[in-house]
Every structure is written in C-alpha cells, then in structure tokens.
C-alpha cells in the first residue's frame, strides 16, 4: 500500500471528525446529551456499583450523540472501504502484524532443514550446567537429545521437527528443575522417569513420586509409525508431557 493513500485516508478521517464536532456544536440537543454523558462518565469512575452504572449510562449517551451525526457514518463507511481494499497493506505499513495475527495474513510454509545422507562425522558441544534450556523454538532437523543439567527448566518442542520412522530418544539427567516435552498427536510416547521428589504429568494423569521410578506408554504405542522414548532422571523436579 502506498503511503500517499494512507495519508489521504487519515486526512479525510480527520476532516470528517471535525465535521462531527461541528454538527454536535450546531445541534443543541445532541450537545447537551454529549456533555451530560461526559459528566456521567466522570462520576462513574468510582468503584461503587451505583457509580459504575452511571458511567455506563454516560458512555451510552456519548455514543448515541456521536452516532446521531451524519459525518460519523461517513467515517465508518470510509473506514470499512479502506480496510477491505488495503487491509493487508495497513497492517504491514503500521507494523502491527508482529503483535497481532490477522485473518488475511498469509501463513508461512516452513520445511524441516535436511541434508543429503553422508558419512556422519559426529559433533561435540559444551552443555551449560545451570539455566533454562529450550529446544525446538525454530524448525530443526531431528537428532536424539542427550542433556545433563544441574539446575534449570527445560522445554523440548517436537512440533517443529519431523521424527524418523523409528524409536527416537530423549535422555535427560537433571538435578533440580522442571522438564516439559511437547509432542504432536499421533506420536507414540514411552516415559521412563525416576526422581527423588517430583510429579509426572502424562496421559492426562498426574502422579506424585517419592524416590520412585515409573514406566508408562501412550495409547497405541506399539502401532505408532513414529515413536519417542523419554528417559528422565532427576533429584527434585517435575516432568510434563503435553500433546499438541
């Protein structure tokens, strides 16, 4: 959308707004209703229920007095036409799409980053002992997860990757902190969890554990084409498995 079109629209809306004020001033009855509405709104700012009702009456009076002018309807018609014609352009021009999802915004299609099969050379990566960890905030190629953390919360989102048709593994050894694994529907999940003290949330169940080990499977695990095996050990902390 061209900036000149937006400037012209704002100019016309501003002129019509001035026309609304002029019509209110010219019509004594509407002006009185408008002014009394403002007074009621002022008195209705208190917290008492009776004052709040008075404030609602004031807003109604102000709204009715404005809607009784011809210019405000022209403003609304112009606004609707402009949004229909330049809706997407307005959002991008004002940079509002970074804060609000709009119905006309095209959905981005993102694919998992893959590479050609080849000789695996292995990787080496230093892990942090303390702090929060997030895996899956962006589209990524799946690789088995092996984490060792002394203290901190961990979030693993499997919604941004494509699991191979085999049993995949998430191995977590943790001292203190909460772990959350987000799994897409249709993925078979097995959980092997042990802790000194904590809670396991899985299959819509919440299990309190005290120096215990538990092994659970999702419904239809054996028949699932893609599976994830979660092995978790912690001293103090909760494990939560959520289905998207």
C-alpha positions, 0 to 999 in steps of 0.5 A, a space after each residue: 500500500 502506498 503511503 500517499 493513500 494512507 495519508 489521504 485516508 487519515 486526512 479525510 478521517 480527520 476532516 470528517 471528525 471535525 465535521 462531527 464536532 461541528 454538527 454536535 456544536 450546531 445541534 443543541 440537543 445532541 450537545 447537551 446529551 454529549 456533555 451530560 454523558 461526559 459528566 456521567 462518565 466522570 462520576 462513574 469512575 468510582 468503584 461503587 456499583 451505583 457509580 459504575 452504572 452511571 458511567 455506563 449510562 454516560 458512555 451510552 449517551 456519548 455514543 448515541 450523540 456521536 452516532 446521531 451525526 451524519 459525518 460519523 457514518 461517513 467515517 465508518 463507511 470510509 473506514 470499512 472501504 479502506 480496510 477491505 481494499 488495503 487491509 493487508 497493506 495497513 497492517 504491514 505499513 503500521 507494523 502491527 502484524 508482529 503483535 497481532 495475527 490477522 485473518 488475511 495474513 498469509 501463513 508461512 510454509 516452513 520445511 524441516 532443514 535436511 541434508 543429503 545422507 553422508 558419512 556422519 562425522 559426529 559433533 561435540 558441544 559444551 552443555 551449560 550446567 545451570 539455566 533454562 534450556 529450550 529446544 525446538 523454538 525454530 524448525 530443526 532437523 531431528 537428532 536424539 537429545 542427550 542433556 545433563 543439567 544441574 539446575 534449570 527448566 527445560 522445554 523440548 518442542 517436537 512440533 517443529 521437527 519431523 521424527 524418523 520412522 523409528 524409536 527416537 530418544 530423549 535422555 535427560 539427567 537433571 538435578 533440580 528443575 522442571 522438564 516439559 516435552 511437547 509432542 504432536 498427536 499421533 506420536 507414540 510416547 514411552 516415559 521412563 522417569 525416576 526422581 527423588 521428589 517430583 510429579 509426572 504429568 502424562 496421559 492426562 494423569 498426574 502422579 506424585 513420586 517419592 524416590 520412585 521410578 515409573 514406566 508408562 506408554 501412550 495409547 497405541 504405542 506399539 502401532 505408532 509409525 513414529 515413536 519417542 522414548 523419554 528417559 528422565 532422571 532427576 533429584 527434585 523436579 517435575 516432568 510434563 508431557 503435553 500433546 499438541 
